[in-house]
Amino acid sequence: MTEHRVHSPVSSTQYDEAYFLSACEGFEEFLSSQGGHLSRRLSQAFALAELKEGMRVLDIGCGRGEILFHCARRGANAYGVDYASAAVRLSRRVADSFEHAAEENQAQGKIGVCRSDAKHLPFPRGYFDRVLMFDIVEHLYPWELHQALCQVHRVLTPEGRLIVHTAPNRWYDQFAYPVVRLVRQMMRQGERYPEDPRALNVAVNVDVHVNEQDMVSLRRTLKKAGFRGQVWLDTPPQNRKEGPLLAAVRHIAFNWPPLRWFFEREVFAVVSKV
C-alpha cells in the first residue's frame, strides 16, 4: 500500500483563523504590530533569505502574511500560497494594507496571494529567486513533503535558494524531552510537561504535526528532491533564572556535541538545486 493512501493530508479546516491568531508561531508579535514585527524565530529564518530588490520570492504556507509584507518592504515581489482559506484571507488583508502604504511611497515590492496546495504550485519553471518554507515541513507527511520539494525544485531559478525552518527537532522530542520531563517532575513542575511533547505549549500540534524532522532526516529529504547545501540546528535563547548547577547542565546540553544535537529545538536549511 502506498504511503499517500495510508496518510491523508491534514485537513485545511484544522487551520482556521483562531489557529493563526492564537497558536501559530509569531502570533503575539503579529497581533501587537499587525505584521510589522517578526518573532525571533521568523526573523532569524527570514534573514537567511538575503533578499535583494527586484527578487521574486515564494512563501509556501504563507499563513498570516507577515513574511510577504517584509519581503515586499525590501523591494522584492512576494507571492504567497496556502491551502487554508483562513490563511489566504489573513494574507490578503496584509497585502491590502501594504498596497495602501505603497500608494504613500512607503513600499517598493508587490504582493500576490492565492490558495494553492504546496504539492501543485501554479507557477512556471525557474520563476523564483527564493522559496521560503517556514514552519510548514512538519505539517506535511513524507510523501507530501517530497512532492512539494519537487515542485520547489521546478519553480526555483538555477541560482535560487530554498530556505527552510522547522521545529521541533525530532531528536529533542524522542531523546531529550523524556529527560527534561523527568527532571521537571522531580522539581514538582511536571504538570507543565505533558507526556506527548507535541502538546507542550501548543496542544493543537498533536493533530497537525505529522512529520517532525531532525538534522539528518531533513538533509536526506532535501537531497532526495535534488537540493544540496547547509542544514543545522539552533535553539531559542535560554534566558532562565536558575541555580548555578542547573545553569551549568543547561550550558553543556545546548553547547557540547553530541548532547546539543538532541537538546537544540529548531532545524534550519539553506539549499540550492544540484
PASEBA-1860 file (N, C-alpha, C; in nm, 3 decimals):
! residues 274
1> MTEHRVHS> 0.085/-0.119/0.000/0.000/0.000/0.000/0.088/0.124/0.000 ~ 0.061/0.220/-0.089/0.146/0.338/-0.098/0.122/0.430/0.020 ~ 0.226/0.510/0.051/0.221/0.593/0.170/0.109/0.695/0.166 ~ 0.082/0.755/0.046/-0.019/0.858/0.041/-0.159/0.802/0.063 ~ -0.178/0.670/0.046/-0.307/0.610/0.078/-0.318/0.581/0.227 ~ -0.205/0.563/0.292/-0.206/0.539/0.436/-0.232/0.669/0.511 ~ -0.165/0.777/0.468/-0.174/0.904/0.537/-0.236/1.009/0.447 ~ -0.361/1.044/0.474/-0.425/1.153/0.402/-0.375/1.286/0.458
9> PVSSTQYD> -0.367/1.390/0.375/-0.320/1.520/0.424/-0.403/1.570/0.541 ~ -0.339/1.647/0.628/-0.411/1.713/0.736/-0.515/1.805/0.674 ~ -0.638/1.801/0.724/-0.745/1.881/0.668/-0.716/2.030/0.682 ~ -0.746/2.106/0.577/-0.724/2.250/0.582/-0.813/2.317/0.687 ~ -0.922/2.251/0.727/-1.010/2.310/0.827/-0.946/2.313/0.966 ~ -0.838/2.237/0.985/-0.764/2.244/1.111/-0.700/2.382/1.129 ~ -0.677/2.449/1.017/-0.607/2.577/1.019/-0.708/2.690/0.999 ~ -0.783/2.718/1.104/-0.880/2.828/1.096/-0.814/2.956/1.145
17> EAYFLSAC> -0.890/3.064/1.147/-0.833/3.193/1.187/-0.785/3.190/1.331 ~ -0.855/3.117/1.416/-0.813/3.107/1.556/-0.675/3.043/1.567 ~ -0.647/2.944/1.483/-0.516/2.880/1.485/-0.406/2.981/1.454 ~ -0.424/3.058/1.347/-0.320/3.152/1.305/-0.303/3.268/1.403 ~ -0.409/3.300/1.479/-0.403/3.416/1.567/-0.386/3.380/1.714 ~ -0.378/3.250/1.744/-0.362/3.214/1.886/-0.268/3.097/1.909 ~ -0.223/3.029/1.803/-0.136/2.913/1.822/-0.016/2.913/1.728 ~ -0.033/2.962/1.607/0.073/2.958/1.507/0.189/3.050/1.547
25> EGFEEFLS> 0.312/3.001/1.532/0.433/3.075/1.570/0.428/3.222/1.528 ~ 0.459/3.311/1.623/0.467/3.454/1.595/0.337/3.530/1.606 ~ 0.230/3.465/1.656/0.100/3.533/1.658/0.099/3.654/1.751 ~ 0.171/3.648/1.861/0.172/3.761/1.955/0.232/3.885/1.890 ~ 0.345/3.867/1.820/0.407/3.979/1.751/0.318/4.030/1.638 ~ 0.251/3.939/1.570/0.162/3.980/1.461/0.047/4.064/1.514 ~ -0.015/4.020/1.622/-0.129/4.093/1.677/-0.089/4.229/1.732 ~ 0.028/4.237/1.790/0.071/4.363/1.851/0.119/4.465/1.750
33> SQGGHLSR> 0.164/4.417/1.631/0.221/4.509/1.533/0.154/4.502/1.396 ~ 0.050/4.419/1.384/-0.017/4.398/1.256/0.081/4.356/1.146 ~ 0.177/4.274/1.187/0.272/4.220/1.091/0.399/4.300/1.075 ~ 0.408/4.415/1.140/0.526/4.500/1.126/0.650/4.443/1.191 ~ 0.632/4.357/1.292/0.745/4.297/1.361/0.733/4.145/1.355 ~ 0.847/4.079/1.334/0.851/3.934/1.329/0.897/3.878/1.463 ~ 0.853/3.758/1.494/0.902/3.689/1.613/1.050/3.658/1.596 ~ 1.117/3.624/1.705/1.258/3.590/1.699/1.283/3.478/1.599
41> RLSQAFAL> 1.200/3.375/1.601/1.218/3.260/1.514/1.201/3.297/1.367 ~ 1.093/3.368/1.335/1.068/3.406/1.196/1.171/3.506/1.146 ~ 1.212/3.598/1.233/1.313/3.696/1.194/1.445/3.629/1.161 ~ 1.483/3.530/1.241/1.608/3.458/1.217/1.603/3.382/1.085 ~ 1.490/3.317/1.057/1.476/3.243/0.932/1.471/3.338/0.812 ~ 1.400/3.449/0.827/1.384/3.545/0.718/1.519/3.606/0.678 ~ 1.605/3.631/0.776/1.735/3.692/0.747/1.820/3.603/0.656 ~ 1.798/3.472/0.661/1.877/3.379/0.580/1.848/3.393/0.431
49> AELKEGMR> 1.735/3.453/0.397/1.699/3.467/0.255/1.788/3.568/0.183 ~ 1.844/3.663/0.256/1.932/3.766/0.198/1.868/3.827/0.072 ~ 1.751/3.883/0.092/1.674/3.936/-0.021/1.737/4.062/-0.079 ~ 1.718/4.077/-0.210/1.760/4.197/-0.280/1.642/4.252/-0.359 ~ 1.645/4.381/-0.382/1.538/4.447/-0.455/1.519/4.382/-0.592 ~ 1.394/4.358/-0.627/1.360/4.301/-0.757/1.351/4.151/-0.760 ~ 1.391/4.083/-0.651/1.381/3.937/-0.648/1.235/3.892/-0.646 ~ 1.213/3.773/-0.698/1.083/3.708/-0.687/1.092/3.604/-0.576
57> VLDIGCGR> 1.000/3.614/-0.480/1.004/3.529/-0.362/0.870/3.457/-0.347 ~ 0.877/3.327/-0.319/0.757/3.248/-0.293/0.758/3.203/-0.149 ~ 0.651/3.234/-0.076/0.633/3.191/0.062/0.527/3.081/0.064 ~ 0.572/2.956/0.083/0.481/2.842/0.083/0.427/2.823/0.225 ~ 0.295/2.821/0.238/0.232/2.819/0.369/0.242/2.956/0.432 ~ 0.192/3.058/0.359/0.215/3.197/0.398/0.140/3.239/0.523 ~ 0.044/3.158/0.569/-0.020/3.186/0.698/-0.083/3.323/0.706 ~ -0.037/3.406/0.801/-0.095/3.538/0.823/-0.049/3.642/0.722
65> GEILFHCA> 0.065/3.616/0.655/0.111/3.707/0.551/0.221/3.804/0.591 ~ 0.267/3.799/0.716/0.367/3.899/0.756/0.501/3.882/0.685 ~ 0.536/3.759/0.647/0.659/3.739/0.572/0.649/3.806/0.435 ~ 0.534/3.798/0.372/0.512/3.865/0.245/0.533/4.015/0.260 ~ 0.481/4.070/0.368/0.495/4.214/0.396/0.641/4.253/0.404 ~ 0.720/4.173/0.475/0.861/4.207/0.494/0.941/4.187/0.366 ~ 0.902/4.089/0.285/0.967/4.072/0.155/0.945/4.195/0.067 ~ 0.819/4.236/0.056/0.786/4.349/-0.030/0.845/4.479/0.023
73> RRGANAYG> 0.854/4.493/0.153/0.912/4.614/0.211/1.059/4.627/0.173 ~ 1.125/4.514/0.143/1.264/4.516/0.098/1.278/4.528/-0.054 ~ 1.166/4.546/-0.121/1.171/4.565/-0.265/1.156/4.440/-0.346 ~ 1.131/4.326/-0.283/1.109/4.201/-0.355/0.962/4.187/-0.392 ~ 0.936/4.114/-0.500/0.799/4.082/-0.538/0.763/3.949/-0.474 ~ 0.669/3.951/-0.379/0.641/3.837/-0.294/0.509/3.772/-0.333 ~ 0.512/3.638/-0.342/0.393/3.560/-0.374/0.371/3.460/-0.261 ~ 0.250/3.455/-0.210/0.219/3.363/-0.102/0.115/3.262/-0.142
81> VDYASAAV> 0.136/3.135/-0.104/0.035/3.032/-0.127/0.007/2.960/0.005 ~ -0.117/2.923/0.022/-0.158/2.846/0.138/-0.286/2.772/0.101 ~ -0.303/2.650/0.153/-0.424/2.575/0.117/-0.535/2.598/0.217 ~ -0.511/2.676/0.321/-0.613/2.708/0.421/-0.680/2.840/0.384 ~ -0.812/2.838/0.375/-0.886/2.959/0.338/-0.861/3.073/0.436 ~ -0.851/3.040/0.565/-0.828/3.143/0.665/-0.695/3.213/0.642 ~ -0.593/3.137/0.604/-0.462/3.196/0.579/-0.467/3.290/0.459 ~ -0.537/3.250/0.355/-0.548/3.335/0.237/-0.617/3.466/0.271
89> RLSRRVAD> -0.723/3.460/0.352/-0.793/3.582/0.392/-0.701/3.674/0.473 ~ -0.630/3.617/0.570/-0.541/3.697/0.652/-0.429/3.759/0.570 ~ -0.370/3.681/0.481/-0.260/3.731/0.399/-0.307/3.840/0.303 ~ -0.428/3.828/0.252/-0.480/3.931/0.161/-0.506/4.061/0.235 ~ -0.543/4.052/0.363/-0.557/4.174/0.442/-0.423/4.245/0.455 ~ -0.318/4.167/0.480/-0.184/4.225/0.489/-0.144/4.285/0.354 ~ -0.174/4.214/0.245/-0.140/4.265/0.112/-0.213/4.396/0.084 ~ -0.339/4.404/0.124/-0.417/4.526/0.103/-0.357/4.643/0.180
97> SFEHAAEE> -0.315/4.619/0.303/-0.256/4.725/0.383/-0.122/4.768/0.324 ~ -0.049/4.673/0.265/0.078/4.707/0.203/0.057/4.792/0.079 ~ -0.044/4.758/0.001/-0.073/4.835/-0.119/-0.108/4.979/-0.082 ~ -0.180/4.995/0.028/-0.214/5.130/0.074/-0.087/5.206/0.110 ~ 0.007/5.138/0.177/0.134/5.201/0.212/0.214/5.236/0.086 ~ 0.205/5.150/-0.014/0.278/5.174/-0.139/0.229/5.300/-0.207 ~ 0.100/5.326/-0.197/0.043/5.447/-0.256/0.100/5.572/-0.191 ~ 0.145/5.558/-0.067/0.204/5.670/0.005/0.357/5.668/-0.002
105> NQAQGKIG> 0.409/5.591/-0.100/0.553/5.582/-0.123/0.630/5.526/-0.004 ~ 0.568/5.435/0.068/0.634/5.372/0.181/0.677/5.229/0.148 ~ 0.650/5.183/0.028/0.681/5.045/-0.006/0.728/5.038/-0.151 ~ 0.795/4.925/-0.186/0.851/4.913/-0.319/0.805/4.787/-0.393 ~ 0.807/4.672/-0.326/0.772/4.548/-0.393/0.622/4.530/-0.407 ~ 0.583/4.416/-0.463/0.442/4.383/-0.480/0.412/4.251/-0.409 ~ 0.285/4.230/-0.375/0.242/4.110/-0.305/0.127/4.045/-0.382 ~ 0.137/3.914/-0.400/0.027/3.837/-0.457/-0.001/3.716/-0.369
113> VCRSDAKH> -0.127/3.681/-0.353/-0.167/3.571/-0.265/-0.269/3.485/-0.338 ~ -0.253/3.353/-0.329/-0.354/3.264/-0.386/-0.365/3.138/-0.301 ~ -0.479/3.074/-0.311/-0.499/2.947/-0.242/-0.446/2.836/-0.331 ~ -0.353/2.757/-0.277/-0.292/2.651/-0.356/-0.228/2.549/-0.264 ~ -0.229/2.426/-0.308/-0.162/2.317/-0.238/-0.012/2.324/-0.269 ~ 0.070/2.301/-0.167/0.216/2.306/-0.187/0.263/2.201/-0.286 ~ 0.183/2.097/-0.308/0.222/1.989/-0.399/0.192/2.022/-0.545 ~ 0.123/2.134/-0.568/0.084/2.172/-0.704/0.097/2.324/-0.717
121> LPFPRGYF> 0.217/2.373/-0.732/0.240/2.517/-0.736/0.206/2.574/-0.873 ~ 0.120/2.676/-0.879/0.074/2.729/-1.008/0.167/2.836/-1.066 ~ 0.295/2.801/-1.082/0.394/2.896/-1.132/0.482/2.827/-1.235 ~ 0.540/2.904/-1.327/0.623/2.844/-1.433/0.759/2.799/-1.381 ~ 0.826/2.720/-1.458/0.958/2.667/-1.424/1.060/2.782/-1.412 ~ 1.145/2.773/-1.310/1.253/2.868/-1.293/1.209/3.011/-1.269 ~ 1.099/3.030/-1.197/1.040/3.163/-1.182/1.093/3.239/-1.059 ~ 1.129/3.168/-0.950/1.159/3.235/-0.823/1.308/3.233/-0.789
129> DRVLMFDI> 1.352/3.344/-0.733/1.489/3.354/-0.682/1.502/3.296/-0.541 ~ 1.395/3.301/-0.466/1.394/3.247/-0.331/1.259/3.178/-0.307 ~ 1.265/3.065/-0.238/1.144/2.998/-0.190/1.161/2.979/-0.040 ~ 1.059/3.017/0.036/1.061/3.008/0.181/0.962/2.903/0.229 ~ 1.008/2.814/0.315/0.921/2.716/0.378/0.945/2.725/0.529 ~ 0.870/2.814/0.593/0.885/2.838/0.736/0.773/2.768/0.812 ~ 0.809/2.672/0.894/0.713/2.604/0.982/0.599/2.540/0.904 ~ 0.635/2.475/0.794/0.536/2.400/0.717/0.577/2.255/0.699
137> VEHLYPWE> 0.709/2.228/0.698/0.759/2.092/0.675/0.696/1.993/0.771 ~ 0.684/2.030/0.898/0.633/1.937/0.999/0.484/1.909/0.982 ~ 0.417/1.984/0.895/0.274/1.965/0.870/0.245/1.878/0.748 ~ 0.349/1.835/0.678/0.333/1.756/0.556/0.386/1.615/0.578 ~ 0.304/1.516/0.548/0.352/1.378/0.554/0.470/1.360/0.457 ~ 0.555/1.261/0.481/0.673/1.245/0.395/0.643/1.245/0.245 ~ 0.537/1.176/0.203/0.506/1.174/0.060/0.465/1.312/0.010 ~ 0.395/1.389/0.095/0.357/1.525/0.058/0.479/1.616/0.050
145> LHQALCQV> 0.567/1.603/0.149/0.686/1.687/0.153/0.772/1.665/0.029 ~ 0.788/1.540/-0.012/0.870/1.513/-0.130/0.808/1.577/-0.254 ~ 0.677/1.565/-0.270/0.612/1.626/-0.385/0.626/1.777/-0.382 ~ 0.610/1.836/-0.263/0.624/1.981/-0.250/0.765/2.026/-0.285 ~ 0.866/1.953/-0.237/1.004/1.990/-0.267/1.036/1.974/-0.414 ~ 0.978/1.876/-0.479/0.996/1.861/-0.623/0.936/1.980/-0.698 ~ 0.823/2.030/-0.648/0.763/2.150/-0.707/0.852/2.272/-0.685 ~ 0.910/2.282/-0.566/1.002/2.392/-0.538/1.121/2.385/-0.633
153> HRVLTPEG> 1.173/2.267/-0.654/1.287/2.248/-0.746/1.250/2.297/-0.886 ~ 1.128/2.273/-0.926/1.083/2.313/-1.060/1.073/2.465/-1.073 ~ 1.018/2.534/-0.973/0.991/2.677/-0.987/1.109/2.765/-0.947 ~ 1.215/2.706/-0.890/1.330/2.783/-0.846/1.426/2.806/-0.963 ~ 1.486/2.924/-0.970/1.587/2.951/-1.072/1.712/2.865/-1.046 ~ 1.797/2.845/-1.146/1.919/2.765/-1.125/2.007/2.820/-1.013 ~ 2.007/2.952/-0.993/2.090/3.012/-0.888/2.009/3.041/-0.761 ~ 1.884/2.999/-0.759/1.796/3.033/-0.647/1.825/2.952/-0.521
161> RLIVHTAP> 1.762/2.992/-0.411/1.781/2.924/-0.284/1.646/2.892/-0.219 ~ 1.645/2.780/-0.153/1.532/2.740/-0.069/1.576/2.755/0.076 ~ 1.494/2.826/0.156/1.523/2.843/0.298/1.415/2.772/0.377 ~ 1.457/2.686/0.468/1.365/2.603/0.546/1.386/2.629/0.695 ~ 1.276/2.641/0.765/1.280/2.636/0.911/1.172/2.540/0.956 ~ 1.207/2.450/1.047/1.108/2.357/1.103/1.141/2.331/1.249 ~ 1.038/2.308/1.326/1.055/2.281/1.469/0.936/2.196/1.516 ~ 0.958/2.115/1.620/1.083/2.097/1.692/1.174/1.995/1.626
169> NRWYDQFA> 1.300/1.995/1.667/1.395/1.893/1.630/1.344/1.758/1.681 ~ 1.325/1.663/1.591/1.267/1.533/1.629/1.351/1.462/1.735 ~ 1.483/1.480/1.730/1.569/1.414/1.829/1.543/1.469/1.969 ~ 1.505/1.597/1.977/1.471/1.652/2.108/1.349/1.582/2.165 ~ 1.245/1.572/2.084/1.122/1.507/2.132/1.146/1.362/2.171 ~ 1.226/1.292/2.092/1.244/1.148/2.112/1.340/1.114/2.226 ~ 1.447/1.193/2.239/1.551/1.155/2.335/1.568/1.253/2.452 ~ 1.566/1.383/2.424/1.592/1.480/2.529/1.470/1.512/2.614
177> YPVVRLVR> 1.353/1.522/2.549/1.233/1.562/2.623/1.199/1.468/2.739 ~ 1.209/1.336/2.723/1.181/1.249/2.838/1.271/1.279/2.958 ~ 1.396/1.315/2.933/1.487/1.350/3.042/1.444/1.482/3.104 ~ 1.412/1.580/3.019/1.368/1.710/3.069/1.241/1.695/3.152 ~ 1.148/1.615/3.103/1.022/1.595/3.175/1.045/1.529/3.310 ~ 1.135/1.431/3.314/1.165/1.363/3.440/1.224/1.460/3.542 ~ 1.318/1.543/3.497/1.379/1.641/3.586/1.275/1.738/3.637 ~ 1.187/1.784/3.549/1.083/1.878/3.591/0.984/1.814/3.687
185> QMMRQGER> 0.955/1.687/3.668/0.869/1.617/3.762/0.935/1.609/3.900 ~ 1.065/1.585/3.901/1.139/1.581/4.027/1.141/1.718/4.094 ~ 1.128/1.824/4.014/1.124/1.960/4.067/0.980/2.004/4.096 ~ 0.886/1.911/4.084/0.743/1.937/4.107/0.686/2.038/4.008 ~ 0.734/2.030/3.885/0.682/2.113/3.777/0.627/2.028/3.663 ~ 0.601/1.902/3.692/0.561/1.808/3.589/0.431/1.840/3.520 ~ 0.341/1.914/3.586/0.212/1.944/3.524/0.228/2.032/3.400 ~ 0.340/2.099/3.387/0.364/2.183/3.269/0.427/2.105/3.155
193> YPEDPRAL> 0.456/1.978/3.175/0.527/1.897/3.075/0.447/1.772/3.045 ~ 0.358/1.777/2.945/0.273/1.662/2.912/0.355/1.546/2.859 ~ 0.296/1.428/2.861/0.367/1.309/2.814/0.403/1.321/2.667 ~ 0.313/1.375/2.586/0.340/1.394/2.443/0.405/1.531/2.425 ~ 0.531/1.538/2.382/0.598/1.667/2.370/0.534/1.760/2.269 ~ 0.458/1.705/2.175/0.392/1.791/2.078/0.285/1.879/2.142 ~ 0.238/1.839/2.259/0.136/1.916/2.330/0.196/2.024/2.418 ~ 0.328/2.031/2.425/0.395/2.131/2.507/0.370/2.270/2.447
201> NVAVNVDV> 0.308/2.357/2.524/0.277/2.496/2.487/0.163/2.507/2.387 ~ 0.159/2.423/2.283/0.056/2.433/2.179/-0.009/2.297/2.158 ~ -0.124/2.276/2.221/-0.188/2.145/2.221/-0.229/2.100/2.081 ~ -0.266/2.195/1.993/-0.314/2.159/1.860/-0.206/2.089/1.777 ~ -0.079/2.105/1.815/0.027/2.041/1.740/0.017/1.889/1.740 ~ -0.051/1.833/1.838/-0.071/1.688/1.843/-0.144/1.642/1.717 ~ -0.232/1.726/1.666/-0.312/1.690/1.549/-0.249/1.731/1.417 ~ -0.167/1.834/1.418/-0.120/1.887/1.289/0.029/1.865/1.263
209> HVNEQDMV> 0.107/1.827/1.364/0.248/1.794/1.341/0.258/1.646/1.305 ~ 0.285/1.618/1.179/0.283/1.480/1.131/0.417/1.434/1.075 ~ 0.518/1.525/1.070/0.644/1.488/1.006/0.758/1.574/1.061 ~ 0.781/1.566/1.191/0.887/1.645/1.251/1.023/1.590/1.208 ~ 1.120/1.679/1.194/1.249/1.645/1.134/1.363/1.654/1.235 ~ 1.473/1.586/1.202/1.600/1.609/1.269/1.698/1.653/1.161 ~ 1.820/1.684/1.200/1.918/1.736/1.106/1.948/1.637/0.993 ~ 1.957/1.510/1.026/1.991/1.408/0.927/1.874/1.381/0.834
217> SLRRTLKK> 1.754/1.368/0.888/1.638/1.336/0.805/1.606/1.450/0.708 ~ 1.621/1.575/0.754/1.593/1.687/0.664/1.697/1.694/0.553 ~ 1.822/1.673/0.586/1.926/1.672/0.483/1.899/1.563/0.380 ~ 1.861/1.445/0.428/1.832/1.333/0.337/1.711/1.364/0.249 ~ 1.609/1.423/0.306/1.488/1.455/0.232/1.515/1.559/0.124 ~ 1.593/1.660/0.158/1.628/1.763/0.061/1.713/1.706/-0.053 ~ 1.806/1.620/-0.018/1.892/1.559/-0.120/1.810/1.475/-0.217 ~ 1.713/1.402/-0.165/1.629/1.317/-0.249/1.552/1.399/-0.352
225> AGFRGQVW> 1.519/1.524/-0.316/1.444/1.610/-0.407/1.535/1.694/-0.496 ~ 1.668/1.675/-0.486/1.760/1.743/-0.576/1.821/1.871/-0.523 ~ 1.833/1.882/-0.389/1.891/2.001/-0.328/2.018/1.965/-0.251 ~ 2.104/2.064/-0.238/2.222/2.048/-0.154/2.252/2.182/-0.087 ~ 2.317/2.176/0.028/2.350/2.298/0.100/2.368/2.270/0.247 ~ 2.340/2.369/0.330/2.362/2.359/0.473/2.233/2.326/0.547 ~ 2.246/2.234/0.644/2.138/2.201/0.737/2.198/2.203/0.877 ~ 2.135/2.274/0.969/2.193/2.284/1.102/2.083/2.302/1.208
233> LDTPPQNR> 2.125/2.293/1.333/2.036/2.307/1.447/2.060/2.438/1.519 ~ 1.956/2.487/1.585/1.967/2.605/1.669/1.859/2.593/1.777 ~ 1.858/2.689/1.867/1.760/2.681/1.976/1.725/2.820/2.022 ~ 1.605/2.841/2.077/1.570/2.973/2.132/1.664/3.010/2.246 ~ 1.684/3.139/2.271/1.767/3.181/2.385/1.714/3.122/2.515 ~ 1.804/3.071/2.597/1.766/3.009/2.724/1.785/3.109/2.838 ~ 1.703/3.211/2.840/1.715/3.317/2.940/1.634/3.282/3.065 ~ 1.683/3.186/3.139/1.613/3.141/3.259/1.696/3.171/3.382
241> KEGPLLAA> 1.628/3.210/3.488/1.695/3.236/3.615/1.692/3.109/3.699 ~ 1.804/3.038/3.698/1.813/2.911/3.768/1.943/2.906/3.848 ~ 1.953/2.809/3.936/2.072/2.792/4.017/2.192/2.759/3.932 ~ 2.313/2.773/3.988/2.436/2.750/3.910/2.449/2.608/3.857 ~ 2.402/2.509/3.933/2.413/2.371/3.888/2.328/2.347/3.764 ~ 2.201/2.388/3.769/2.113/2.367/3.655/2.157/2.452/3.537 ~ 2.208/2.570/3.562/2.258/2.655/3.454/2.378/2.590/3.385 ~ 2.465/2.525/3.463/2.581/2.457/3.406/2.537/2.337/3.321
249> VRHIAFNW> 2.440/2.262/3.371/2.388/2.148/3.296/2.325/2.196/3.165 ~ 2.249/2.304/3.171/2.185/2.359/3.052/2.291/2.404/2.950 ~ 2.398/2.468/2.998/2.503/2.514/2.907/2.567/2.396/2.834 ~ 2.594/2.289/2.907/2.654/2.171/2.845/2.559/2.108/2.745 ~ 2.430/2.097/2.784/2.332/2.031/2.696/2.314/2.105/2.565 ~ 2.320/2.239/2.568/2.292/2.316/2.449/2.416/2.359/2.371 ~ 2.535/2.328/2.422/2.656/2.375/2.356/2.758/2.266/2.325 ~ 2.753/2.153/2.393/2.852/2.049/2.373/2.796/1.937/2.285
257> PPLRWFFE> 2.859/1.912/2.169/2.819/1.792/2.093/2.872/1.669/2.163 ~ 2.801/1.555/2.153/2.678/1.537/2.075/2.550/1.575/2.150 ~ 2.560/1.617/2.276/2.438/1.646/2.351/2.353/1.752/2.284 ~ 2.416/1.855/2.230/2.338/1.965/2.174/2.256/1.921/2.053 ~ 2.300/1.813/1.985/2.222/1.764/1.872/2.084/1.715/1.917 ~ 2.072/1.680/2.042/1.946/1.628/2.095/1.867/1.734/2.172 ~ 1.934/1.838/2.219/1.864/1.939/2.301/1.826/2.064/2.223 ~ 1.893/2.092/2.112/1.855/2.209/2.034/1.722/2.182/1.965
265> REVFAVVS> 1.637/2.285/1.960/1.496/2.265/1.927/1.459/2.287/1.780 ~ 1.539/2.362/1.706/1.498/2.404/1.572/1.595/2.354/1.466 ~ 1.541/2.333/1.345/1.622/2.286/1.231/1.611/2.389/1.119 ~ 1.726/2.432/1.068/1.732/2.529/0.959/1.802/2.466/0.838 ~ 1.770/2.518/0.721/1.840/2.476/0.600/1.840/2.589/0.499 ~ 1.953/2.604/0.432/1.964/2.693/0.314/2.027/2.607/0.205 ~ 1.951/2.580/0.100/1.997/2.486/-0.003/1.968/2.543/-0.142 ~ 2.036/2.486/-0.239/2.016/2.523/-0.379/2.002/2.396/-0.462
273> KV> 1.966/2.412/-0.588/1.947/2.298/-0.677/2.081/2.237/-0.714 ~ 2.085/2.105/-0.719/2.207/2.035/-0.761/2.229/2.055/-0.909
END
